[in-house]
Amino acid sequence: MTIATEIRSLFSILVLLAVSATAMAQADQVVLKTSAVVGGPLVRLGDVAAIEVQDRELRGELTEMELMPAPGTDHSTYLTINDIRSILAARGVSSEQVAVTGSNRVRMEAASVEDTIEHAAVSAKRVPHRTFGGKVDPPQEIMTVAHVVRNVRRGEVIQASDVEMRELTVIRRDDSYPSAMHNVVGKEATRTIAADRPVSSEDIREPIIVRRNDVVTVYAHAGNVIVRREMLALNDAGIRELVEVQPIEPTHFGRARQVERFQAQVTGPGEAIVLGGHVKVPTSKPLMPLPQPEIKR
């Protein structure tokens, strides 16, 4: 056997050893499914992938890892393999520790009502588990929050018939979800809310009753005298929200050609009131009180 042949043989052996070591290092893997049915309000990694991990504690943590809100009834959504890898990396699980393989993306859809009830019963029995930093997660809680029963489009005002109070499993109680019906009914949707989804505080706002470029009657108190002035709205606003206004025919002043502007609180359609005196709105400075100007009657 020549020296060259021996070198090639040795090189081949080293390559095989390296491949074997890599395979052993990545024996733990998460195998993404092609489709999954989700029965709870949240999608967990165990719902969309087979967790093939030797360590029992790590396997349990990966199975219960929360990924995103579940899709609504009659709706489906997708997660790609790169999404899963990014989520794991953000949670401190490297690709060297656990490989992500399987389908390039998984299609998720909501489970039937019967499966959802069964899933909720199982979820209620879950106990806190340890996270990747060695810290203990706070216990999950079940709170009753508003869910829409139909697709609500952005800009629609939510009616009582559109909402039901249902249970939702959360990590901790906070103000993210209104817990009373009256906090949702009559509000305007800021985005499209899919049927059977919980309504978050960011999904709703007071209905817009004053729109940009509307003429608004602004009232101000000067002692015992109430004066009013027709002004032009510069932004949309709902009841009790602040609207920035300026004169319909503004008078420019100063080198920067600034226009007289101030804020008033909307009290009704096309009406607002000045609170705490006249408030000037400088271009690049915080709000500051100025003396009450003369207002035309």
N, C-alpha and C positions, 0 to 999 in steps of 0.2 A: 504493500500500500504506500503510495507516494505521500509526501508531506501535504501537497495540495488537497488530496482526497481526505486526509485526516482533518485538515482545517475545515473543509466543507461539512464533514460529519459532525465535528464539534459545534460548528455554527448552527446546524440543524437542530442539534440537541438543545442548545441554548434557546432557540426560538420556540421550541416545543415547551420548554420549561416556563418561558415568559407567558406564553398563551395559557398554559395550565394555571399559572399563578393569577393571571387576570380573571380567568373563569371562576376560580375559587373565591377571589375577592368580590366578584359580583354574583355570587351564588344567591344572595338576597335580591329579590326583584319584585317590582310591582308590574303586573301584566294588565294592561288596559283592555277593557272589553269593547266590543263594537256597539253595543246598546245596553241600556240599563233602565230599570223602572224604579223610581224614587218614591217612597211612601211617606216620608216626613217633610217638614218645612225646609230642611237643609240637605244638601248633597254632601255625603261623606265619601272618603276615598274608597272605603269598602263597598260602596254602592256601585262604583264604576270600574273597579279593578280587583283582580285576584291578588291578595297580599301573600307572596311566597317568601316569608322571612323566618329565619330559624329562631331568633330571639323572641320569646313569648311576649315580653313587655313591649318591645318595639313593634311587634306585629299588632298588638292591641291598640297602640297609639296611632299607627298608620291607618288601621281599619276605621277608627273613630274620628280621624282628622276631617274637619269641616272645610269644604271647598267653596260653596256658593249657595244662594237661595235656590230651592227646588223650583222647577218649572210649574206653571199653573196648569189647571185641567185643560185638556184639548190643545196643549202647547208642548213644544219640544225645544230643546236647546242642545248645544254641543260643547264639549271640552276637547281640546287637542292634546296630543302627547307632550307637546312643548309647554302647554299650560300647566300640566301636571308636574313636569320637571321644574318649571319656574316656581310653583307653589311649594314643592318640597325643598328647593334650594332656599327659599325665603324662610322656611320653618327650620332650617338648620340641618336638613338631610341632604348630603352631597350625593352626586351620581356615583362616586366611588364606593359609598356605603350601601346604597340601594339603587339598582339600575331600574329604569322605567322602559318597559318593552310592550309588545302587543300591538293593538290597533293604533293607527295614526290619529283617530279621533273616536270619541264615544258619543252616541246620540242618547239623550236623556228625556224621559217623559214621565208625567205624574202617574202614580198608581191609582187603582180603583179605590172607591170609598172604603170597601171592606179591608183592603190591604193597608190603607192609610190608618184605619182605626187600630189594626193589629200592630203596625209599626209604632204608633203612639204609645200603646201599652208596653211594648218592649223598651222604648226610649225612656219611659218614666222610671224604669227600674235601674237605669244606668247609674253608676257611682263615679265620683271624680277620679280622673286618671292622671298619671304623671306626664309632664311635658318633657321636651328634649333638653331643657336646661336643668332638669332635676327638680323643677318647681311643680307645685301641685296646682292644677287648674281649679278655679272656683266652681262650686257645684252648679249644675244646670237647674234652671227653674222653669216652671210652666206658668205663664201669665195669659190672661184673656185680653185680646186686642181685636181691633176692627179689621175685618177682611172684606174685600169687595166680592160680590157674587157674580159680577159680569165685567167685561172689559170696559174700563173707564178711560176715555180719551183725554189727552191734555186739553185743558181749558173748560172741561165739563164741570158743572157743579154737582157734587155728590148728594144724592137724595137718600132718605131713610131706607127706601126699598133696595138700594144698591149695597147695603152694608149688613153684615152679620158679625156678632161677637164670637170669636173662636179662640181656642187655646193655641199658644205658640211656645215652643221650647226656646229659651234664651240662656245665654251664659250668665248674664247679670241683668237686673232690672235697671232701666234708665228711662230717659224721655224719648227714646228713638221711636217708640210706637205709642200712639194715643190709646189709652185704656178705657175711654168712655165714648159712647156713641155720639154725644153732643159735641165732642171735639173734632168729629169728622164730618157729620152731616151739615150741609150748607157750605162746606169749604170747596175751593176750586182745585182741581188736579193740576199740578205743575208739570206732570209727565204722564204718559200712558201707563195705567196700572192694569196688569193682566188679571183675569178672573181668578178668584181663590187665593190671591196674594195678600199678605198683611199690608196695611197702610202705614207707612212710616211718616214721621213728622216732616221729612223733606219732600214727600209726595203731594202735600196739600198746602194751601195758603188761603187767605181771605179772598173772596171773589173780587175781581177788578171792577170798580164802579167809576173810576176816573182814569181815562186813558191819555196818553201823550198827545199833545196838541188840542185837548179839549179846553173849552173856556170854563173856568171855575170861578164861582162867586166866593171870595175870601172875606170872612168876617173877622173883625178885630175889636177888642174892647178898649176904649179910651175913657177911663173913669166910669161914669154911669152911661156913657154914650157908646152905642154900637155902630160902627161904621163898616161899610162893605166896599169891595172893589173887584172888578172883573179882571181876572188874570189868566195867563196861559199855562197849562200844565206841561211840565217837561219830562214826566215819567208816568208810568202806570202805577196805580195804588188802589188798595182795597180800603174797606171801612176801618177807621182808627189808625191807618198807616200814614206815613208822611209823604207828601207830594211836594216836589220843588216847583215853584211858580215864578213867572216873570211877567211884566206888563205886556199887554197885547201889542202895543206899539212902544217898544222899549226905547229909552233914551240912553245912548252910549256916553260914557264919560271916561276920562283918563287916557293915557297913551295906549294902554292895553285894550281900550274900547270895551271895558267891562260893562255888563248889563246888570241892573238891579235885580237880584234874585233872593228868595228866601223860602223857607219851608213852612208848610201848614199841615194840620192834621185833617184828614178826610172825615167828614161827619155824615155824608150822604151823597147821592148821585149829583155831581156837579157842584158840591159845596165843601168848604173846608174852613177851619178856624185857626187863627194864629195863637199859639200857646207861648206864654212866658215872654211876651213882647216880640217885636220884630226881629227876625234872625237873618243876618246877611250870610250868603253862601259864597265865600271867596273861591277863586279858581283853584288855588293850591294850598289853602290854609284851613285849619279846623274851624268849626262853627264858632262864632263869637257874637255876643249880644251887642246890639247897636241901639241908639236912641230911637224911640217910636217915631216914624216919619209921618208926615201929613198925608192922609188918605182922602181922596176925593169922595164926596158923597154922591 
